[in-house]
Amino acid sequence: MKRFLVALLLLVGFNSVAQNLYDIRWTAGGTEYFGFMVFFSEEDVYMRTGYYAADGSYNVVHSEYQYIVDESGDVITMVATSSEFIQNETDDTWDPDHLFWYKDETTGDFVGPFIISDSDLEAEQFDNIIEPTFVEVDMSWLNAEYLKFFYYTDEYDYSILLGAGSNSTEENYTETETTNETETESVSENNSTNNTSSTENTNTSIYGNQPVKIHLILVANTLISDIGTSTMVDLNNMVSEVTGISEVLGVEMNKILFTDKQFTKKNVENFMLGFKPGLNDVVTFMYSGHGYRYSNQTEKYPQLDMRYSEYQPMDDAATMNLKQVFDELVKKGARLNIVLGDCCNSDVGFSKSVGSSFMNSRSSVDPDLNKLKQLFFQTDGDIIAAGASKGEYSWCTMNNGGFFTTSFIGALREEISKFKTDDYPDWGDVMSHTVNGTLKKSQLCTECDPQNVVYDKFMK
């Protein structure tokens, strides 16, 4: 099964964006502090804090943060693990500040953030807790005047953020080389059950003297009572992501959906029989729903539960293995195949439900078009991944979808971000960050068991 949480406990920046930005301000000891937090992933968060000293000089501190959840699950703390002065005109020392949220006993919602200094936390001086102003940064704020509070102008992050601010009126993936002229909806000729196959972008990109098309095959159990809302979020997130990628690359996108009562094994198999991608195409298959394994099963990848109602029989006509899907798609001969399954990999169990995250964000920094091209145009191979290993649940949330799906999208965006300057974009890094992000989300959730992604990649 795909497991659903009960408590309102999710993570900062759980949405699948590349970069979440926050403006945090507070006053302590008569001094005003201005914080600018950059959230990349659960494992990569920093904040720049600027303030005017008593003599009027200006100082800036860079702090790295990590998450800590207490044993009860009632308090989440962002702990400053390291801090250093970027600018220290007065030769001050720095008392690091930690941010925390706590669960309200009456409503069950998380309240915060609040700030406590390292020294006050050590001395248990909780009377000195401060409630800061805490807002998501509007991209239009990212001008030189604002950013100079936190960065030198020759810093790489300064130039990237300044560029993102100058393009704030544009949507994500704005670096296009071609213009979409039409958008059509048609019935897939390969699918007798009237699933939608839509051409999102009529431009055809030629790479390596061959046309390129991106095929997005989405199989989502949107009608199932316990997790249907979450799978719909997964579906919408993937459609939005791949549509944006196809538009910026100027390639045609073929979208095939199996949802609602079209969510059946027979429909998927019938489609696969007639599916004929080009040799230079990219195929992404995404399953979001329940999954399980047989007690004597040796295959490490899960069985997909292809029932949209719990009252349908669980038999061979309603299940297929994720590896089976992968093998069938690889046979089709496309240049790059990515097969993802956001589902449990354990014996059939009960599901739980969840609320929303206590901190949601939508801000993002523009991707690097060249890196995007390198991943999708200059890569040959096949990738298969399931959201959970043998015996594990795949966790999800009502409002934000599955831990695995959001981690994959976030890892993809991180890999193509202009902030990433240290390496060549690589699908291995995407999957590694997906593994780490999924596990981190499950570890920070006190009601979750650890969730370990299992995957294989065969790059040529």
Steps between C-alpha positions, in 0.01 A plus 500: 500500500601862473498624857323817607582695818258610773682784674566845360873449477681571180812676402615849419495552125332166427373616163700397200677825423867559444554784739283632784578848628386662825537843658531483880525807726518541877629731773713389796681717753402812309661375178303428185596187306419429136509136391492357148453121496577286196340155519626253240404171662469348845876452496595838357377815676684818582413847625678832461436735794584870480488759776630845593731504801481769770759716321296488176722256313339208316572129556387189314505142632465179296342206690437141391192320637369149552171353626444340838166351606452422868393153610139605553472648154359818650799727434700546181821702525722641229834495676785727393782248471766748393529878468764735367527870431494596135542864598606603852582869519478516881678174584184367670453148624189313391242314708328270247122510472282191468149489355230270631133409461282325757170320477201679652327262744155631412510513123778251427651755258862605510558855621802710417767557417653635818863593559722417794870573525750224558600640840137531616426148385804371687397688817131408453408870501172452318367842603723647230328320212422735211226476237646642176325617188530216255388531139569334171715716277328644196735461204452867415684586823822355364657824385844637575381715791346203681771242426785728610370465856619138488761453224807656346435582137773264380341193667351244265169474689461878476515498120265202469242648737526839334435336162203310642356824630536674165296218342238495777210569265573183306403148596739216581702363206500832319811456284326386183643481153168443322143615546201273554244578233220252566379261761272213409323218680443168326406144582795262501477264205678238709247512781154362438375626835512867400786610719629843411817528294575868457758679293607777735757652267485477123864591449734214422860537609770336296793366699767280349326531160191325640171641633442485876169452676433470874236242594346530847298194604314557827320220682336643812239346730297818543172331604624290789349634822805525723773644277318622188551865589873445545541314171326785322761736646776270374340495156464878482857553621644270234287647222606851598867402522528311172285753314737774611801298390352423158410865444841637583673236290259564215403134462166335448345342807269200481297470821315175574283480811352196672286637781155456653332190354756481218748393768514128414765248411323415175503861383869541575588174327293589192675834476843343534429262212458787257747746650780579256739773616771631270859388540601846626201547732480535878241287681396570860259256665358597839282279722336647811277273705504200726770236472585175676703182473429130534643316799711279272589772250867524402474802267609809695260733321137518617177371355276783380147480640286580195165524680318832534268353765579289806201280408660379178671161525876498552605251236733469202264711289556794733873503555827529312856539621685829450791303350260353245406850389866598483594198286215566258592865456872430453411263215339792318848641432470862614828676580415579863244316715409603856257274689383615844268335749381698802344216694559269794713190470365311801231246578151642466425723797276779616532857385506815704421861408676833532455876514721762335849624570547776756717691254419503130696677228481566131801723434758363260814605320523465122671185372805485277379418148833343401484259793145409407611422146790290627264287710231451237685530169846365575415197711426142389381234741225360718401571862254316722418611854245412765420724793553229763717194551383150588272503803462879512215745465505792260381804690296790365304804605157625401609840372851437365503145370754224553836542670661318206335702223574836658857391575554393138368827359699699756817302420451557128461873552800512730714327237411752227506807725734786421609474864669168425843587367719213612414218264354386168127422522456127544202268552700313762509817710127551448427153630746531787333820618159335453608216727634738765204737481242222532678345797546837668130581470406168657755545780373847584147366523464345844205285390679355197720199466818557296438502126791390282477545123615204291625567149719382215644701214653365181668788323662455158 
